[in-house]
Amino acid sequence: MTDADVAGLIELGRDREAAALGAAPTRGAHMDVLSQLDELGPLLAEVVGGISPAQLDDPTPCADFTVRGVLGHMVGGATAFAAAFRGEAAANAVAVPDDVLAAFGPALTSLVASIRSPGALDRTVSAPFGEVPASTFARFVVLDGLVHGWDLATSTGQAYEPPDALVAEVTAFATEAVPPLRDGQTFGAAVDAPPSATPIERLAALTGRRV
């Protein structure tokens, strides 16, 4: 699995308020989103590569999702939204293959290739919650990928140590982007992280995970 195979995610929210985020600057804007994807890719490659089929039905910190469910969620979201970054209509429903470990790399390769395609970040994306600047939509990709990587690593007993600078950038974005999307499905209520929590654990708590 290459870096590009694994840098993406997910269903990215349903609230029209999220569309307004793209009209305002965000604090997490010092590292461009393509650089964020470059750092995220190896992290997800290592985690997904360390998952065994026997772990697929284990629970995760992501509410109501097993390991298989998180992977399927990521595969389905990547497949649905790759088209959006190409300026096409996003698919309304995507059938997730039974072998989510095999499907993960190709689905996310397609998503990242779409994000990197010429002009992709300059267009407006037709998302389920409205029209959103593609550059903002891509930051949701990184946010969800980073946090779901923590879900998977935590569930399967793997180390997960993303660079502090990446976590800081994504946390700054999430602090502004997540509150309008706290619908109990896209994101739950923030959870207090313990004083000993690492930066990635604090980000996970911000998105509603118990750490």
C-alpha positions as CSV (number, residue, x, y, z in Angstrom):
1,M,0.0,0.0,0.0
2,T,1.4,3.4,-1.0
3,D,1.0,6.7,0.8
4,A,-1.6,7.7,-1.8
5,D,-3.5,4.4,-1.2
6,V,-4.5,5.4,2.2
7,A,-4.9,9.2,2.5
8,G,-8.6,9.8,2.7
9,L,-11.9,9.1,4.3
10,I,-15.4,9.1,4.8
11,E,-18.8,10.6,4.8
12,L,-18.2,14.3,5.6
13,G,-21.2,15.7,7.4
14,R,-24.8,16.6,6.6
15,D,-25.4,20.0,8.0
16,R,-25.7,23.0,5.6
17,E,-24.0,25.1,8.2
18,A,-20.8,23.3,7.2
19,A,-20.9,25.0,3.8
20,A,-20.4,28.3,5.5
21,L,-17.1,27.2,6.9
22,G,-15.5,27.5,3.5
23,A,-16.3,31.2,3.3
24,A,-14.2,32.1,6.4
25,P,-10.5,31.5,7.1
26,T,-9.7,28.7,9.4
27,R,-6.9,28.6,12.0
28,G,-5.6,25.3,10.7
29,A,-4.3,26.8,7.5
30,H,-0.5,26.9,7.9
31,M,0.1,23.5,6.4
32,D,-1.6,23.1,3.0
33,V,-4.0,20.2,2.7
34,L,-1.9,18.3,0.2
35,S,1.0,18.3,2.7
36,Q,-1.5,17.1,5.3
37,L,-2.5,14.2,3.1
38,D,1.2,13.4,2.5
39,E,1.7,13.0,6.3
40,L,-1.5,11.2,6.8
41,G,-0.9,8.5,4.2
42,P,1.9,6.6,5.9
43,L,0.1,6.6,9.2
44,L,-3.0,5.0,7.7
45,A,-0.9,2.6,5.6
46,E,0.8,1.3,8.7
47,V,-2.4,0.9,10.7
48,V,-4.5,-0.7,8.0
49,G,-1.6,-3.0,7.1
50,G,-1.5,-4.1,10.7
51,I,-5.2,-5.2,10.9
52,S,-5.8,-8.9,10.7
53,P,-9.1,-10.4,9.4
54,A,-9.7,-11.8,12.9
55,Q,-9.9,-8.2,14.2
56,L,-12.6,-7.0,11.8
57,D,-15.5,-7.5,14.2
58,D,-13.8,-5.9,17.2
59,P,-15.5,-2.7,18.5
60,T,-13.9,0.7,18.1
61,P,-14.1,4.0,19.9
62,C,-16.3,5.3,17.0
63,A,-19.8,4.8,18.2
64,D,-21.6,1.8,16.8
65,F,-18.8,0.9,14.4
66,T,-16.7,-2.3,14.4
67,V,-13.3,-2.3,12.7
68,R,-15.0,-3.6,9.7
69,G,-17.6,-0.8,9.9
70,V,-14.9,1.9,10.1
71,L,-13.1,0.5,7.1
72,G,-16.4,0.2,5.2
73,H,-17.4,3.7,6.1
74,M,-14.0,5.0,4.8
75,V,-14.2,2.9,1.6
76,G,-17.8,4.0,0.9
77,G,-17.1,7.7,1.6
78,A,-13.9,7.7,-0.5
79,T,-15.8,6.1,-3.4
80,A,-18.8,8.5,-3.1
81,F,-16.7,11.7,-2.9
82,A,-13.9,11.0,-5.4
83,A,-16.3,12.1,-8.1
84,A,-17.1,15.3,-6.3
85,F,-13.4,16.4,-6.5
86,R,-13.5,15.7,-10.2
87,G,-16.5,18.1,-10.5
88,E,-19.0,15.3,-10.9
89,A,-22.1,14.5,-8.9
90,A,-21.3,12.4,-5.8
91,A,-22.9,9.0,-5.7
92,N,-25.9,8.8,-3.3
93,A,-25.2,5.2,-2.2
94,V,-22.1,3.0,-2.6
95,A,-22.0,-0.8,-2.1
96,V,-19.1,-1.6,0.1
97,P,-17.3,-4.8,-0.8
98,D,-17.2,-7.7,1.7
99,D,-13.4,-7.6,1.7
100,V,-12.9,-4.1,3.2
101,L,-9.2,-4.7,3.7
102,A,-8.6,-5.3,0.0
103,A,-11.0,-2.5,-1.0
104,F,-9.5,0.1,1.2
105,G,-6.4,1.0,-0.8
106,P,-7.9,1.3,-4.2
107,A,-10.9,3.3,-3.0
108,L,-8.7,5.8,-1.2
109,T,-6.2,5.9,-4.0
110,S,-9.0,7.1,-6.3
111,L,-10.1,9.7,-3.7
112,V,-6.6,11.2,-3.3
113,A,-6.0,11.2,-7.0
114,S,-9.2,13.2,-7.4
115,I,-8.1,15.7,-4.7
116,R,-4.7,16.0,-6.5
117,S,-6.1,16.4,-10.0
118,P,-5.5,19.8,-11.6
119,G,-7.9,22.4,-10.4
120,A,-9.7,20.1,-7.9
121,L,-9.1,22.4,-4.9
122,D,-10.2,25.5,-6.8
123,R,-13.7,24.3,-7.6
124,T,-16.8,24.0,-5.5
125,V,-17.9,20.6,-4.4
126,S,-21.5,19.5,-4.4
127,A,-21.7,17.8,-1.0
128,P,-24.8,16.3,0.6
129,F,-25.1,19.4,2.9
130,G,-24.7,22.0,0.1
131,E,-22.1,23.6,-2.0
132,V,-18.7,23.7,-0.2
133,P,-15.2,24.9,-1.4
134,A,-13.2,21.8,-2.3
135,S,-10.3,23.0,-0.2
136,T,-12.6,22.9,2.9
137,F,-14.0,19.5,1.9
138,A,-10.4,18.2,1.6
139,R,-9.7,19.3,5.2
140,F,-12.6,17.2,6.3
141,V,-11.0,14.3,4.5
142,V,-7.9,14.8,6.6
143,L,-9.8,15.3,9.8
144,D,-11.8,12.2,9.4
145,G,-8.9,10.1,8.2
146,L,-6.7,11.1,11.1
147,V,-9.4,10.4,13.7
148,H,-10.5,7.1,12.1
149,G,-6.9,6.1,12.1
150,W,-6.9,6.5,15.8
151,D,-10.1,4.5,16.1
152,L,-8.5,1.6,14.2
153,A,-5.2,1.7,16.0
154,T,-6.8,1.9,19.4
155,S,-9.1,-1.0,18.6
156,T,-6.4,-3.2,17.2
157,G,-3.7,-2.4,19.8
158,Q,-1.4,-0.6,17.5
159,A,0.8,2.5,18.2
160,Y,-0.5,5.7,16.6
161,E,1.8,8.7,16.8
162,P,0.9,11.3,14.1
163,P,3.2,14.3,13.9
164,D,2.3,17.0,16.4
165,A,2.3,19.7,13.7
166,L,-0.3,17.7,11.7
167,V,-2.5,17.1,14.7
168,A,-2.3,20.8,15.7
169,E,-3.4,21.9,12.2
170,V,-6.3,19.4,12.1
171,T,-7.3,20.3,15.6
172,A,-7.4,24.0,14.8
173,F,-9.7,23.2,11.8
174,A,-11.9,20.8,13.8
175,T,-12.4,23.4,16.6
176,E,-14.2,25.6,14.0
177,A,-15.7,22.9,11.7
178,V,-17.0,20.3,14.1
179,P,-19.5,22.2,16.3
180,P,-22.1,22.9,13.5
181,L,-22.1,19.1,12.7
182,R,-22.7,17.7,16.2
183,D,-25.9,15.9,15.2
184,G,-25.1,12.7,17.1
185,Q,-24.1,10.9,13.9
186,T,-21.6,13.0,12.0
187,F,-20.0,14.1,15.3
188,G,-21.1,13.5,18.9
189,A,-20.7,15.9,21.8
190,A,-17.2,16.7,22.8
191,V,-15.7,14.6,25.6
192,D,-13.3,15.9,28.3
193,A,-9.9,14.3,27.7
194,P,-7.8,13.4,30.8
195,P,-4.8,15.6,31.6
196,S,-2.5,12.9,30.4
197,A,-4.0,12.7,27.0
198,T,-1.8,13.0,23.9
199,P,-2.6,15.6,21.2
200,I,-4.3,12.9,19.0
201,E,-6.4,11.8,22.0
202,R,-7.5,15.3,22.6
203,L,-8.6,15.6,19.0
204,A,-10.4,12.3,19.3
205,A,-12.2,13.6,22.4
206,L,-13.1,16.8,20.5
207,T,-14.9,14.7,17.9
208,G,-16.9,12.8,20.6
209,R,-14.7,9.8,21.4
210,R,-14.0,8.7,24.9
211,V,-10.2,8.4,25.5
